[in-house]
């Protein structure tokens, strides 16, 4: 079975759910950002989750993406992506 592919970006995107991974103070965490207009009326305002463990954030982003039928992009400046989640790639300019 082919691995899922996720585009790596430098900042949240207006047309996708953005999973942001970061580390600091000895902890790693993920956050999910979803633009309101992407949610097709499910959200009144743009959504930004509280920080959570990276695996939990990844799973929540996938659930949300499946629910509202939206793409996921990943902001991962520190290289925290886990290979078992799928393939992280960068779009060619």
N, C-alpha and C positions, 0 to 999 in steps of 0.2 A: 504494500500500500504506500502511495506517495505521501511524503510529509507535507503538512500545511506550510504555506509560505506567508511571511509577514514582512511588509516593507518597513525598513528602518528610516526614521525621519529625525530632524533636529529639533522640531517644535510641534506642538499640537496642530492638527490639521482641521480645517472647517468642514471637510466632507468625509470624515472618518472618526471612529472611536479611537482615541489615543491612549495606549498603555505606556505609562512613563515608569521606568525603573531607575532607582537611585540608591546610593549607600551613604551613610554618615553616622557618626557616633557609634560605630561598631554594629550597626544594623542595616539590613537591606529592606527596601519596601517598594511597593508599586502603587500607583494611583491611576485612576481611570478618568478621562475627560470625554464628555459627549456633548457636542453642540445641540442645542434645543431643536433647531430646524431639521437636523438629521433624524430626530426621533419621531417624526411624523405625527406631532400632536401629543405624544406621550409625556413631553416635558415642556414646562412653561419657560424655564430659564436654562441656560447652559449648566451642565452637571459636572462637578469635580468631586470625586470620592475622597474620603479620608484615606491617609496612608494605611496600607495593610501588607501582610507578607506577600512576597512576589508571586508565589504559586496561587494564592487566593485571588490576587488581583488579575492574574492571567485567566483563571477560570471564570471570574466574574465578567471580564471583558468579552470572553467567548460567549457566555450565556446572553449578555446584553446584545452582542452583535447578531446572534441567531434570532433573538426575539424581535429586534427591529430591522433585521435584514440589512446590516450596515457593515462596511469593511473595518478592519482593525489595522492600525499602524502602530509602530513601537518606537518610542524615544528611549534610547539606551546608551547614553554617553560614556558610561563606565564599564560597558561590556558585561552586564549581569545576566543576559539572556541565557536560558538553559536549552541546550540542544534537543532535549526530549520534547520540547514544546513545538518544534518545527524548525523551518529554515528561515533565518533572518537575512534579508537581502537589502541592498540599497539600489534605488532606481537610478539608472544611468542618466546623466544630464543631457 
